[in-house]
Amino acid sequence: MSKTSDPKPASDAPILVTMGEPAGIGPEIAVAAYRKFGGRVGARALRLVGDADVFRACGEIPAEAIIATKAKAKREPGKLDVVNSAAVIEAIDVAVATAMNGEASAIVTAPIHKSVLTQSGFAYPGHTEYLQHLTGAKRAVMMLASDELRVVPLTIHIPLADVPKSISQNLIVETAEVMLRDLARDFRIAHPRLAIAGLNPHAGESGTQGKEDETIISPAIAALRAKAHNVIGPLSADTMFHEAARAKYDAALCMYHDQALIPIKTLSFWDGVNVTLGLPIVRTSPDHGTALDIAGQGKADARSMIAAVELAAQMADARA
């Protein structure tokens, strides 16, 4: 699907929540969020997208609340089955197509299990890359957000040894500009402030602890400032996440996965939200995985899913 212009859904268009991996906690927390909100957030109804039987196995839900996939799935908590992949992927496809048509105001995706999807022939590393493909977005950026902190990892699921050769001035500038645009558009921050972390200890300490901060990151920051963006850095990652430091910026761009995710998961483990920036549609997700080990046991904590629905509604309001 290629994008010609951003869809303009009606102010009361529903928010869609996908099923995720049937063997995990995704369907449970989707149903829990639906019931927590009483089926609607403000003017917007909630709709669950996936196999109706999977959702009903997780709790009572009205038939009209479910957009059923043609592909069927079976729910055996904790037991992955590649046969379920068709329904998992179809739920995402349906939700995205509905949002791209302007018939949904946002999508919230329950966690998928990447390894079992890969076995089925799914060619994408995860949700973010697949959503970029489906929407025709030029660049999709993964942000983790909470009331305490917003962070983006420049590089994501790659070995730490590969990070230095994977960062570039262009990648930093492009990612930062997506962040700044969407902080203004979707978070209603009129003049967003961005902090950029260094790669090496003490941001390289004048080149004595690594050259990338001087040769790659600092020039990228200079290029962003030349465009009148409010950007600070490169900052030493060990001192940029305490309370006083966080007050100086609206979001942080970090160089690698753990540099970004450790601070937000320490501050907001239960209510952090995964947000995909750069898309023509609003997409959020809980900031956790499928939790196969506790699925079906009544132990799943729905707070991150609830926060993801709330943030999706706020972002949809901002775009409206």
C-alpha positions as CSV (number, residue, x, y, z in Angstrom):
1,M,0.0,0.0,0.0
2,S,1.5,3.4,-0.9
3,K,0.6,6.6,0.8
4,T,-0.5,9.6,-1.2
5,S,-1.6,11.7,1.7
6,D,-2.3,11.3,5.4
7,P,-5.8,9.9,6.1
8,K,-8.3,12.2,7.8
9,P,-10.5,10.1,10.0
10,A,-13.7,11.4,11.5
11,S,-13.4,12.7,15.0
12,D,-15.4,9.7,16.3
13,A,-13.6,7.0,14.2
14,P,-12.9,4.0,16.3
15,I,-9.6,2.9,17.8
16,L,-8.6,-0.6,16.7
17,V,-6.7,-3.1,19.0
18,T,-5.1,-6.0,17.2
19,M,-5.0,-9.6,18.7
20,G,-1.3,-10.1,18.7
21,E,0.1,-13.6,19.4
22,P,-2.8,-15.8,20.5
23,A,-0.6,-17.9,22.8
24,G,0.6,-14.9,24.7
25,I,-1.0,-12.2,26.9
26,G,-1.9,-9.9,24.0
27,P,-5.6,-11.1,23.7
28,E,-6.0,-11.0,27.5
29,I,-4.8,-7.4,27.9
30,A,-6.7,-6.3,24.8
31,V,-9.9,-7.6,26.4
32,A,-8.9,-6.2,29.7
33,A,-8.4,-2.7,28.2
34,Y,-11.7,-2.9,26.4
35,R,-13.5,-3.7,29.6
36,K,-11.5,-1.0,31.5
37,F,-12.7,1.7,29.1
38,G,-16.2,0.3,28.8
39,G,-15.7,-0.1,25.1
40,R,-15.0,3.5,24.3
41,V,-12.5,6.3,24.9
42,G,-14.3,9.6,24.7
43,A,-16.2,9.8,21.4
44,R,-14.2,6.8,20.0
45,A,-15.4,3.2,20.2
46,L,-12.8,0.5,20.8
47,R,-12.8,-2.4,18.4
48,L,-10.8,-5.6,18.7
49,V,-9.3,-7.1,15.5
50,G,-8.5,-10.8,15.3
51,D,-10.1,-14.2,15.8
52,A,-13.3,-13.8,17.8
53,D,-12.9,-17.1,19.6
54,V,-9.5,-16.1,20.8
55,F,-10.8,-12.9,22.3
56,R,-13.8,-14.6,23.9
57,A,-11.5,-17.2,25.5
58,C,-10.0,-14.2,27.4
59,G,-13.3,-12.7,28.7
60,E,-16.8,-11.7,27.8
61,I,-16.9,-9.3,24.9
62,P,-19.8,-8.0,22.8
63,A,-19.9,-9.4,19.3
64,E,-20.1,-5.9,17.7
65,A,-16.8,-5.1,19.4
66,I,-14.9,-7.6,17.3
67,I,-13.7,-7.2,13.7
68,A,-13.1,-10.9,12.9
69,T,-10.3,-12.1,10.7
70,K,-11.0,-14.6,8.0
71,A,-8.0,-16.7,9.1
72,K,-8.7,-18.6,12.3
73,A,-6.4,-19.1,15.2
74,K,-6.4,-21.3,18.3
75,R,-5.5,-20.1,21.8
76,E,-3.4,-22.5,23.8
77,P,-1.7,-20.2,26.3
78,G,2.1,-20.6,26.3
79,K,2.1,-22.8,23.2
80,L,3.2,-21.2,19.9
81,D,1.8,-22.6,16.7
82,V,2.9,-21.3,13.3
83,V,-0.6,-22.0,11.9
84,N,-1.8,-18.9,13.9
85,S,0.5,-16.6,12.0
86,A,-2.0,-16.0,9.2
87,A,-4.6,-14.6,11.6
88,V,-1.9,-12.5,13.5
89,I,-0.7,-10.9,10.2
90,E,-4.3,-10.5,8.9
91,A,-5.3,-8.6,12.0
92,I,-2.5,-6.1,11.4
93,D,-3.3,-5.8,7.7
94,V,-7.0,-5.2,8.4
95,A,-6.3,-2.6,11.1
96,V,-3.8,-0.7,9.0
97,A,-6.0,-0.7,5.9
98,T,-9.0,0.6,8.0
99,A,-6.9,3.4,9.4
100,M,-5.4,4.2,6.0
101,N,-8.9,4.5,4.6
102,G,-9.8,7.0,7.3
103,E,-12.2,4.6,9.0
104,A,-10.2,4.3,12.2
105,S,-8.5,7.0,14.1
106,A,-5.6,4.9,15.5
107,I,-4.4,1.3,15.9
108,V,-3.0,-0.3,19.0
109,T,-1.1,-3.5,18.4
110,A,-0.8,-6.3,21.0
111,P,2.6,-8.0,21.1
112,I,3.6,-10.5,18.3
113,H,6.1,-13.3,18.6
114,K,8.7,-12.6,15.9
115,S,10.3,-16.1,15.7
116,V,7.0,-17.9,15.0
117,L,6.1,-15.3,12.3
118,T,9.5,-15.8,10.7
119,Q,8.8,-19.5,10.5
120,S,5.6,-18.7,8.5
121,G,7.6,-16.7,6.0
122,F,7.0,-13.3,7.4
123,A,9.8,-11.1,6.0
124,Y,10.0,-8.3,8.5
125,P,11.9,-8.0,11.8
126,G,8.9,-6.7,13.6
127,H,5.8,-4.5,13.8
128,T,7.6,-1.2,13.0
129,E,9.2,-2.3,9.7
130,Y,5.9,-4.0,8.6
131,L,3.9,-0.9,9.4
132,Q,6.3,1.2,7.4
133,H,5.8,-1.2,4.5
134,L,2.0,-1.2,4.7
135,T,1.7,2.5,5.0
136,G,4.4,3.5,2.5
137,A,6.1,5.7,5.1
138,K,9.6,6.9,4.1
139,R,10.9,6.3,7.7
140,A,9.4,4.7,10.7
141,V,10.9,5.5,14.1
142,M,10.3,3.5,17.3
143,M,9.7,5.7,20.4
144,L,9.2,4.5,23.9
145,A,7.1,7.0,25.8
146,S,5.7,7.6,29.3
147,D,4.9,10.6,31.5
148,E,8.5,10.5,32.8
149,L,10.5,10.2,29.6
150,R,10.4,9.7,25.8
151,V,13.3,8.0,24.1
152,V,14.2,6.7,20.6
153,P,17.0,4.2,19.9
154,L,18.8,5.2,16.7
155,T,19.8,1.6,16.2
156,I,17.6,-1.2,17.5
157,H,17.9,-4.9,17.3
158,I,21.6,-5.3,16.2
159,P,24.6,-6.6,18.1
160,L,26.3,-3.9,20.2
161,A,29.6,-4.5,18.3
162,D,27.8,-3.3,15.1
163,V,26.5,-0.1,16.5
164,P,29.5,2.2,15.8
165,K,29.5,1.4,12.1
166,S,25.7,1.6,11.9
167,I,25.3,5.2,13.0
168,S,25.8,8.1,10.6
169,Q,25.2,11.8,10.4
170,N,22.4,11.4,7.9
171,L,20.6,8.8,10.0
172,I,20.8,11.0,13.1
173,V,19.5,14.0,11.3
174,E,16.7,12.1,9.6
175,T,15.6,10.4,12.8
176,A,15.7,13.6,14.8
177,E,13.6,15.4,12.2
178,V,10.9,12.7,12.4
179,M,10.9,13.0,16.1
180,L,10.7,16.8,16.2
181,R,7.9,16.8,13.6
182,D,5.8,14.2,15.4
183,L,6.4,15.7,18.9
184,A,4.8,18.9,17.5
185,R,2.1,17.1,15.5
186,D,1.1,14.2,17.8
187,F,2.1,15.4,21.3
188,R,1.2,19.1,20.8
189,I,4.6,20.4,21.8
190,A,4.9,23.7,20.0
191,H,8.6,24.0,20.2
192,P,10.1,20.5,20.9
193,R,13.4,20.2,22.6
194,L,15.6,17.2,21.7
195,A,18.5,15.7,23.6
196,I,21.0,13.5,21.7
197,A,23.1,11.0,23.6
198,G,26.8,10.4,22.9
199,L,27.9,6.9,21.9
200,N,31.0,6.5,24.1
201,P,31.6,7.0,27.8
202,H,31.4,10.7,28.7
203,A,30.3,11.4,25.0
204,G,33.9,10.5,23.9
205,E,35.5,13.0,26.3
206,S,37.1,15.1,23.5
207,G,38.0,12.1,21.5
208,T,40.0,10.3,24.2
209,Q,37.3,7.6,24.7
210,G,36.1,7.2,21.1
211,K,35.9,9.4,18.0
212,E,32.3,8.9,16.9
213,D,30.9,11.6,19.1
214,E,33.2,14.2,17.5
215,T,33.2,12.9,13.9
216,I,29.5,11.8,13.5
217,I,27.2,12.9,16.3
218,S,28.4,16.5,16.8
219,P,28.2,17.4,13.1
220,A,24.7,16.0,13.0
221,I,23.7,18.2,15.9
222,A,25.3,21.2,14.2
223,A,23.3,20.4,11.0
224,L,20.1,20.2,13.0
225,R,20.8,23.5,14.8
226,A,21.5,25.1,11.4
227,K,17.9,24.3,10.6
228,A,16.8,26.1,13.8
229,H,16.0,23.0,15.7
230,N,16.3,23.0,19.5
231,V,18.8,20.3,20.0
232,I,21.4,19.6,22.7
233,G,24.3,17.1,22.9
234,P,26.1,14.9,22.5
235,L,25.4,14.2,26.2
236,S,27.0,11.7,28.4
237,A,24.3,9.0,28.8
238,D,25.1,8.4,32.5
239,T,24.0,11.9,33.5
240,M,21.1,12.7,31.1
241,F,18.3,10.7,32.6
242,H,18.0,12.0,36.2
243,E,15.0,14.2,37.0
244,A,16.7,17.6,36.6
245,A,18.3,16.6,33.3
246,R,15.0,15.3,31.9
247,A,13.4,18.7,32.6
248,K,15.6,20.2,29.9
249,Y,14.2,18.2,26.9
250,D,11.1,16.7,25.6
251,A,12.6,13.5,24.1
252,A,16.0,11.9,23.9
253,L,17.6,10.3,20.8
254,C,20.0,7.5,21.9
255,M,22.5,5.6,19.9
256,Y,21.5,2.0,20.7
257,H,18.8,-0.2,22.1
258,D,19.8,-0.5,25.8
259,Q,21.0,3.1,26.1
260,A,17.4,4.1,25.4
261,L,15.4,1.3,27.0
262,I,17.1,0.9,30.3
263,P,16.2,4.4,31.6
264,I,12.5,4.3,30.5
265,K,12.0,0.8,31.7
266,T,13.5,1.7,35.0
267,L,11.3,4.8,35.3
268,S,8.1,3.5,33.7
269,F,8.2,-0.3,33.6
270,W,4.4,-0.8,33.8
271,D,3.1,2.1,31.8
272,G,5.6,2.7,29.0
273,V,4.2,2.8,25.5
274,N,5.8,1.9,22.2
275,V,4.9,4.6,19.6
276,T,5.7,4.5,15.9
277,L,6.6,7.9,14.6
278,G,6.8,8.8,11.0
279,L,3.6,7.0,9.9
280,P,0.6,8.5,8.2
281,I,-1.5,6.8,10.9
282,V,-1.4,6.7,14.7
283,R,0.1,3.5,16.1
284,T,0.9,2.6,19.7
285,S,1.6,-0.7,21.5
286,P,2.4,-1.9,25.0
287,D,6.1,-1.8,25.9
288,H,6.5,-5.5,26.5
289,G,6.4,-8.8,24.8
290,T,4.1,-11.8,24.6
291,A,4.9,-13.1,28.1
292,L,4.2,-16.7,27.2
293,D,5.2,-17.9,30.6
294,I,2.2,-16.2,32.3
295,A,-0.4,-16.3,29.5
296,G,-3.7,-17.7,30.6
297,Q,-2.9,-17.6,34.3
298,G,-4.7,-14.4,35.2
299,K,-1.3,-12.7,36.0
300,A,-1.1,-10.4,32.9
301,D,-0.8,-6.7,33.9
302,A,-2.8,-4.6,31.4
303,R,-1.4,-1.2,32.5
304,S,0.9,-0.8,29.5
305,M,-2.0,-1.7,27.1
306,I,-4.3,0.7,28.8
307,A,-1.7,3.4,28.6
308,A,-1.2,2.6,24.9
309,V,-4.9,3.0,24.2
310,E,-5.0,6.3,26.2
311,L,-2.0,7.7,24.3
312,A,-3.4,6.6,20.9
313,A,-6.6,8.5,21.7
314,Q,-4.6,11.6,22.7
315,M,-2.5,11.4,19.5
316,A,-5.7,11.0,17.4
317,D,-7.1,14.1,19.1
318,A,-3.9,16.0,18.3
319,R,-4.1,15.1,14.6
320,A,-7.8,15.9,14.5
